[in-house]
Amino acid sequence: MKSISYYSIAVAAFLTFALFASYTDANDKPLADLSATHKLPQIIKPVNLNKVFDFAGELVPMDNFDAKERLDRELTENSYRHGKNILNLKKARRYFPMIEKILAENGVPDDFKYVAVAESDLSNAVSPAGARGFWQFMRPTAKDYGMEVSATVDERYHLEMATRSACKHILKLKKMMGSWTLAAAAYNVGQTRLKREVAAQRANTFYDLNLNHETSRYLFRLIAFKEIMKNPQDFGFDLGDEGYQPLNDFAVVEVNTTIPNLGDFAQKYGTSYRMLKLYNPWLISTSLANKSGKQYFIKIPR
């Protein structure tokens, strides 16, 4: 019986070896060996944190391990948003020159342009809560800053106007909160709530605060976007000359009456309804109601 058992084991071992040896790739290499050669062709390295980071000239305390690790998280996660980063870099070539100009004219640090990246990915986005536009204004706040929100007009989608309103709001937050970093946090969570948290926690800076998950990450996201978009090649993004050109080639038509149909209006001026909306996204209907005789400036692409 033992001899039969040993014989059976030997046969089984031989068949097992023969079975595995019979499976080969196109180059007659046993598949059992392929695990050693089929590695992903990539080298993933951590983001370099051995440098000075700041927002609006206010330094990140990199000797604070908590601040350093929170920044590391946002830099690491946002470095690998490949599609979003490429699109934001392309859109930045269209929109940043105008945003930068308005920020500078109003005395707001240039770094606040990254708020529009964090809020909307440089698009006329709509949030689940109803915030709209590049700067994500809620309806009451928009009206507080003089933007019209009606059935046919929503000036939260008017980038120049919304950027000027954002500047007013940021300057107000800076005056209330005392620093640009706290102003950025207040942009996300609201000045009333942030002031309450600062007082309750006896905090002196943003980095001393224990906040809700979104706001705790918000400032670090802004800094991450700044680092990636200022130094795209350091993060593996090489656009070359690619990018979306500014929409600067247009004429302006002044209107102080109702426009019954914007399609007819577009054709009258030699363009299409689609192009009219691309240049004037604040026109949110197929018509323009204007019972008060308000003066509007409509861009007509050349």
C-alpha positions in Angstrom: 0.0 0.0 0.0 2.8 2.4 0.9 4.5 1.8 -2.5 1.3 2.6 -4.3 0.9 5.8 -2.2 4.4 6.9 -3.0 3.8 6.1 -6.7 0.6 8.2 -6.7 2.4 11.2 -5.1 5.2 11.0 -7.6 2.8 10.9 -10.6 0.8 13.8 -9.2 3.9 15.9 -8.7 5.1 15.1 -12.3 1.7 16.1 -13.8 1.6 19.3 -11.8 5.0 20.3 -13.1 4.1 19.4 -16.6 0.9 21.4 -16.4 2.6 24.6 -15.3 5.4 24.1 -17.7 3.0 23.8 -20.6 1.6 27.3 -20.1 3.9 29.7 -21.8 3.7 33.1 -23.3 4.3 34.0 -27.0 8.1 33.9 -26.3 7.9 30.4 -24.8 8.5 31.9 -21.3 6.6 30.1 -18.6 3.7 32.2 -17.3 4.9 31.4 -13.8 7.8 33.7 -14.4 5.8 36.6 -15.8 4.9 38.0 -12.4 8.5 39.2 -12.2 8.3 41.2 -15.5 4.7 42.5 -15.5 5.2 45.5 -13.2 3.5 48.8 -13.7 5.9 51.2 -15.5 5.7 54.0 -13.0 7.7 55.5 -10.1 5.6 57.3 -7.5 7.5 59.6 -5.2 6.2 61.8 -2.4 5.8 65.5 -3.0 8.8 67.6 -1.9 7.9 69.4 1.3 11.4 70.8 1.9 10.6 74.3 0.9 8.8 77.4 2.0 5.0 77.5 1.5 2.7 80.5 1.9 -0.7 81.8 1.2 -0.9 85.6 0.4 2.5 86.1 2.0 1.5 84.3 5.2 3.8 81.4 5.9 2.7 77.8 6.5 4.3 76.7 9.8 6.1 73.7 8.5 7.7 73.0 11.9 4.1 72.2 13.0 3.8 68.5 12.1 0.0 68.7 11.9 0.1 71.6 9.4 2.8 69.9 7.4 0.9 66.6 7.1 -2.4 68.4 6.2 -0.5 70.2 3.4 1.1 66.9 2.3 -2.3 65.3 2.0 -3.7 68.1 -0.3 -0.6 68.2 -2.4 -0.5 64.5 -2.8 -4.2 64.0 -3.6 -4.5 67.0 -5.9 -1.2 66.2 -7.8 -3.0 63.1 -9.2 -6.2 64.8 -10.4 -4.7 64.5 -13.9 -7.8 65.4 -15.9 -8.9 68.2 -13.7 -5.4 69.7 -13.4 -4.9 69.7 -17.2 -8.2 71.4 -17.8 -7.6 73.9 -15.1 -4.2 74.8 -16.5 -5.8 75.2 -19.9 -8.6 77.3 -18.5 -6.2 79.4 -16.4 -4.7 80.8 -19.7 -8.1 82.1 -20.6 -9.4 83.4 -17.2 -6.4 84.2 -15.0 -5.3 87.3 -16.8 -8.6 89.0 -16.2 -9.0 87.7 -12.6 -5.4 88.8 -11.7 -6.1 92.3 -13.1 -9.2 92.8 -11.0 -7.6 91.3 -7.9 -4.7 93.7 -8.3 -7.0 96.7 -8.9 -8.8 96.0 -5.6 -5.8 95.3 -3.4 -6.5 91.6 -3.0 -3.5 89.2 -3.0 -3.0 87.3 -6.3 -3.2 84.0 -4.4 -7.0 84.4 -4.1 -7.4 83.5 -7.7 -7.0 79.9 -6.5 -10.3 80.3 -4.6 -12.0 80.2 -8.0 -10.2 76.9 -8.8 -11.1 75.3 -5.4 -14.7 76.6 -5.6 -15.6 75.8 -9.2 -12.6 74.4 -11.2 -12.8 77.7 -13.1 -16.3 77.1 -14.4 -19.8 78.4 -14.0 -20.6 75.6 -11.6 -23.8 75.1 -9.6 -23.5 73.6 -6.1 -26.2 71.4 -4.4 -26.8 74.3 -2.1 -27.5 76.7 -4.9 -24.3 78.6 -5.1 -23.4 79.6 -8.6 -20.5 80.8 -10.8 -16.8 80.8 -10.6 -16.9 82.3 -7.1 -19.9 80.3 -5.9 -22.1 83.1 -4.6 -25.4 82.2 -2.9 -28.3 84.4 -4.0 -28.6 86.6 -0.9 -24.8 87.3 -0.9 -24.9 88.1 -4.6 -27.7 90.6 -4.1 -25.8 92.2 -1.1 -23.0 93.0 -3.6 -25.3 94.4 -6.2 -25.5 91.5 -8.6 -28.9 90.9 -10.3 -30.4 87.4 -9.9 -33.7 87.2 -11.9 -35.6 84.9 -14.2 -33.5 86.0 -17.3 -30.3 87.4 -15.7 -27.9 85.9 -13.2 -24.9 88.1 -12.8 -23.1 85.5 -10.6 -22.2 84.1 -14.1 -20.8 87.4 -15.2 -17.1 86.7 -14.4 -15.9 90.3 -14.3 -18.8 91.4 -12.1 -18.6 88.4 -9.9 -14.8 88.8 -9.5 -15.2 92.4 -8.3 -17.9 91.2 -5.9 -15.5 88.5 -4.6 -12.9 91.2 -4.0 -15.3 93.2 -1.9 -16.2 90.1 0.0 -12.6 89.0 0.6 -11.6 92.5 1.8 -14.5 92.5 4.2 -13.5 89.1 5.5 -9.9 90.2 5.9 -11.0 93.2 8.0 -13.2 91.0 10.2 -10.8 88.1 10.7 -7.4 89.9 10.7 -5.4 87.7 8.3 -5.6 86.5 4.7 -5.5 82.9 5.7 -8.5 83.3 8.1 -10.2 85.3 5.4 -9.8 82.4 3.0 -11.2 80.0 5.6 -14.2 82.4 6.2 -14.9 82.4 2.5 -15.5 78.7 2.8 -17.4 78.4 6.1 -18.7 81.9 6.6 -17.4 84.7 8.8 -20.0 84.4 11.6 -19.2 80.7 12.2 -15.5 81.1 11.9 -15.4 84.1 14.4 -17.4 81.9 16.8 -14.9 79.1 16.5 -11.9 81.4 16.9 -13.4 82.8 20.1 -14.4 79.5 21.5 -11.1 77.8 20.8 -9.0 80.8 21.9 -7.1 80.4 18.5 -4.7 82.9 17.1 -4.2 81.5 13.6 -5.9 79.3 11.1 -3.4 76.5 12.0 -4.6 76.6 15.6 -8.2 75.9 14.7 -10.0 72.5 14.8 -12.7 73.0 12.2 -15.1 70.9 10.2 -13.6 68.5 7.6 -14.1 70.7 4.5 -12.9 74.0 6.0 -9.9 72.3 7.8 -8.7 71.2 4.3 -9.7 74.3 2.4 -6.7 76.6 2.9 -4.3 73.7 2.2 -6.2 72.9 -1.0 -5.7 76.5 -2.1 -2.0 76.2 -1.4 -1.8 72.9 -3.3 -3.5 74.4 -6.4 -1.1 77.3 -6.2 1.9 75.0 -6.1 0.7 72.8 -8.9 -0.5 75.6 -11.2 2.6 77.8 -10.7 5.0 74.9 -11.2 3.1 72.4 -13.4 6.2 70.7 -14.8 7.4 69.9 -11.3 4.2 67.8 -11.0 4.5 66.2 -14.4 2.2 68.5 -16.3 3.7 69.8 -19.6 1.1 71.8 -21.7 3.6 73.4 -23.9 1.7 76.0 -25.9 -1.6 74.3 -25.2 -4.4 76.3 -23.5 -7.6 78.1 -24.0 -7.3 81.6 -25.4 -8.9 84.6 -23.7 -12.3 85.6 -25.2 -11.1 89.1 -26.0 -12.2 89.6 -29.6 -15.7 91.1 -29.2 -17.8 94.2 -29.7 -20.1 95.6 -27.0 -23.8 96.4 -27.7 -25.6 98.5 -25.1 -29.2 97.5 -24.4 -31.8 99.2 -22.3 -34.9 97.5 -23.6 -36.5 94.0 -23.4 -35.1 91.5 -25.9 -38.0 89.1 -26.8 -35.7 86.5 -28.4 -32.0 86.2 -28.0 -31.7 84.0 -31.0 -33.0 86.8 -33.2 -30.8 89.3 -31.4 -27.7 87.1 -32.1 -28.6 86.7 -35.8 -29.1 90.5 -36.1 -25.5 91.0 -35.0 -24.0 88.2 -37.1 -23.5 85.5 -34.5 -25.2 82.4 -33.1 -27.2 81.9 -30.0 -24.6 79.5 -28.8 -21.7 82.0 -29.2 -23.8 84.7 -27.6 -24.3 82.5 -24.5 -20.6 81.6 -24.4 -19.6 85.3 -24.3 -22.5 86.3 -22.0 -23.3 83.3 -19.7 -25.2 85.7 -17.3 -28.0 85.7 -19.9 -29.8 82.6 -18.5 -33.0 82.6 -20.6 -33.9 82.8 -24.3 -35.0 86.4 -23.7 -34.0 89.4 -21.7 -36.7 91.0 -19.5 -36.0 94.7 -18.9 -39.1 96.5 -17.6 -37.0 99.0 -15.7 -34.9 100.1 -18.6 -31.7 99.0 -17.0 -28.5 99.3 -19.2 -26.8 96.0 -20.1 -23.6 95.5 -22.0 -23.7 92.5 -24.2 -20.6 91.1 -25.8 -20.8 90.2 -29.5 -18.0 87.9 -30.7 -16.3 89.2 -33.9 
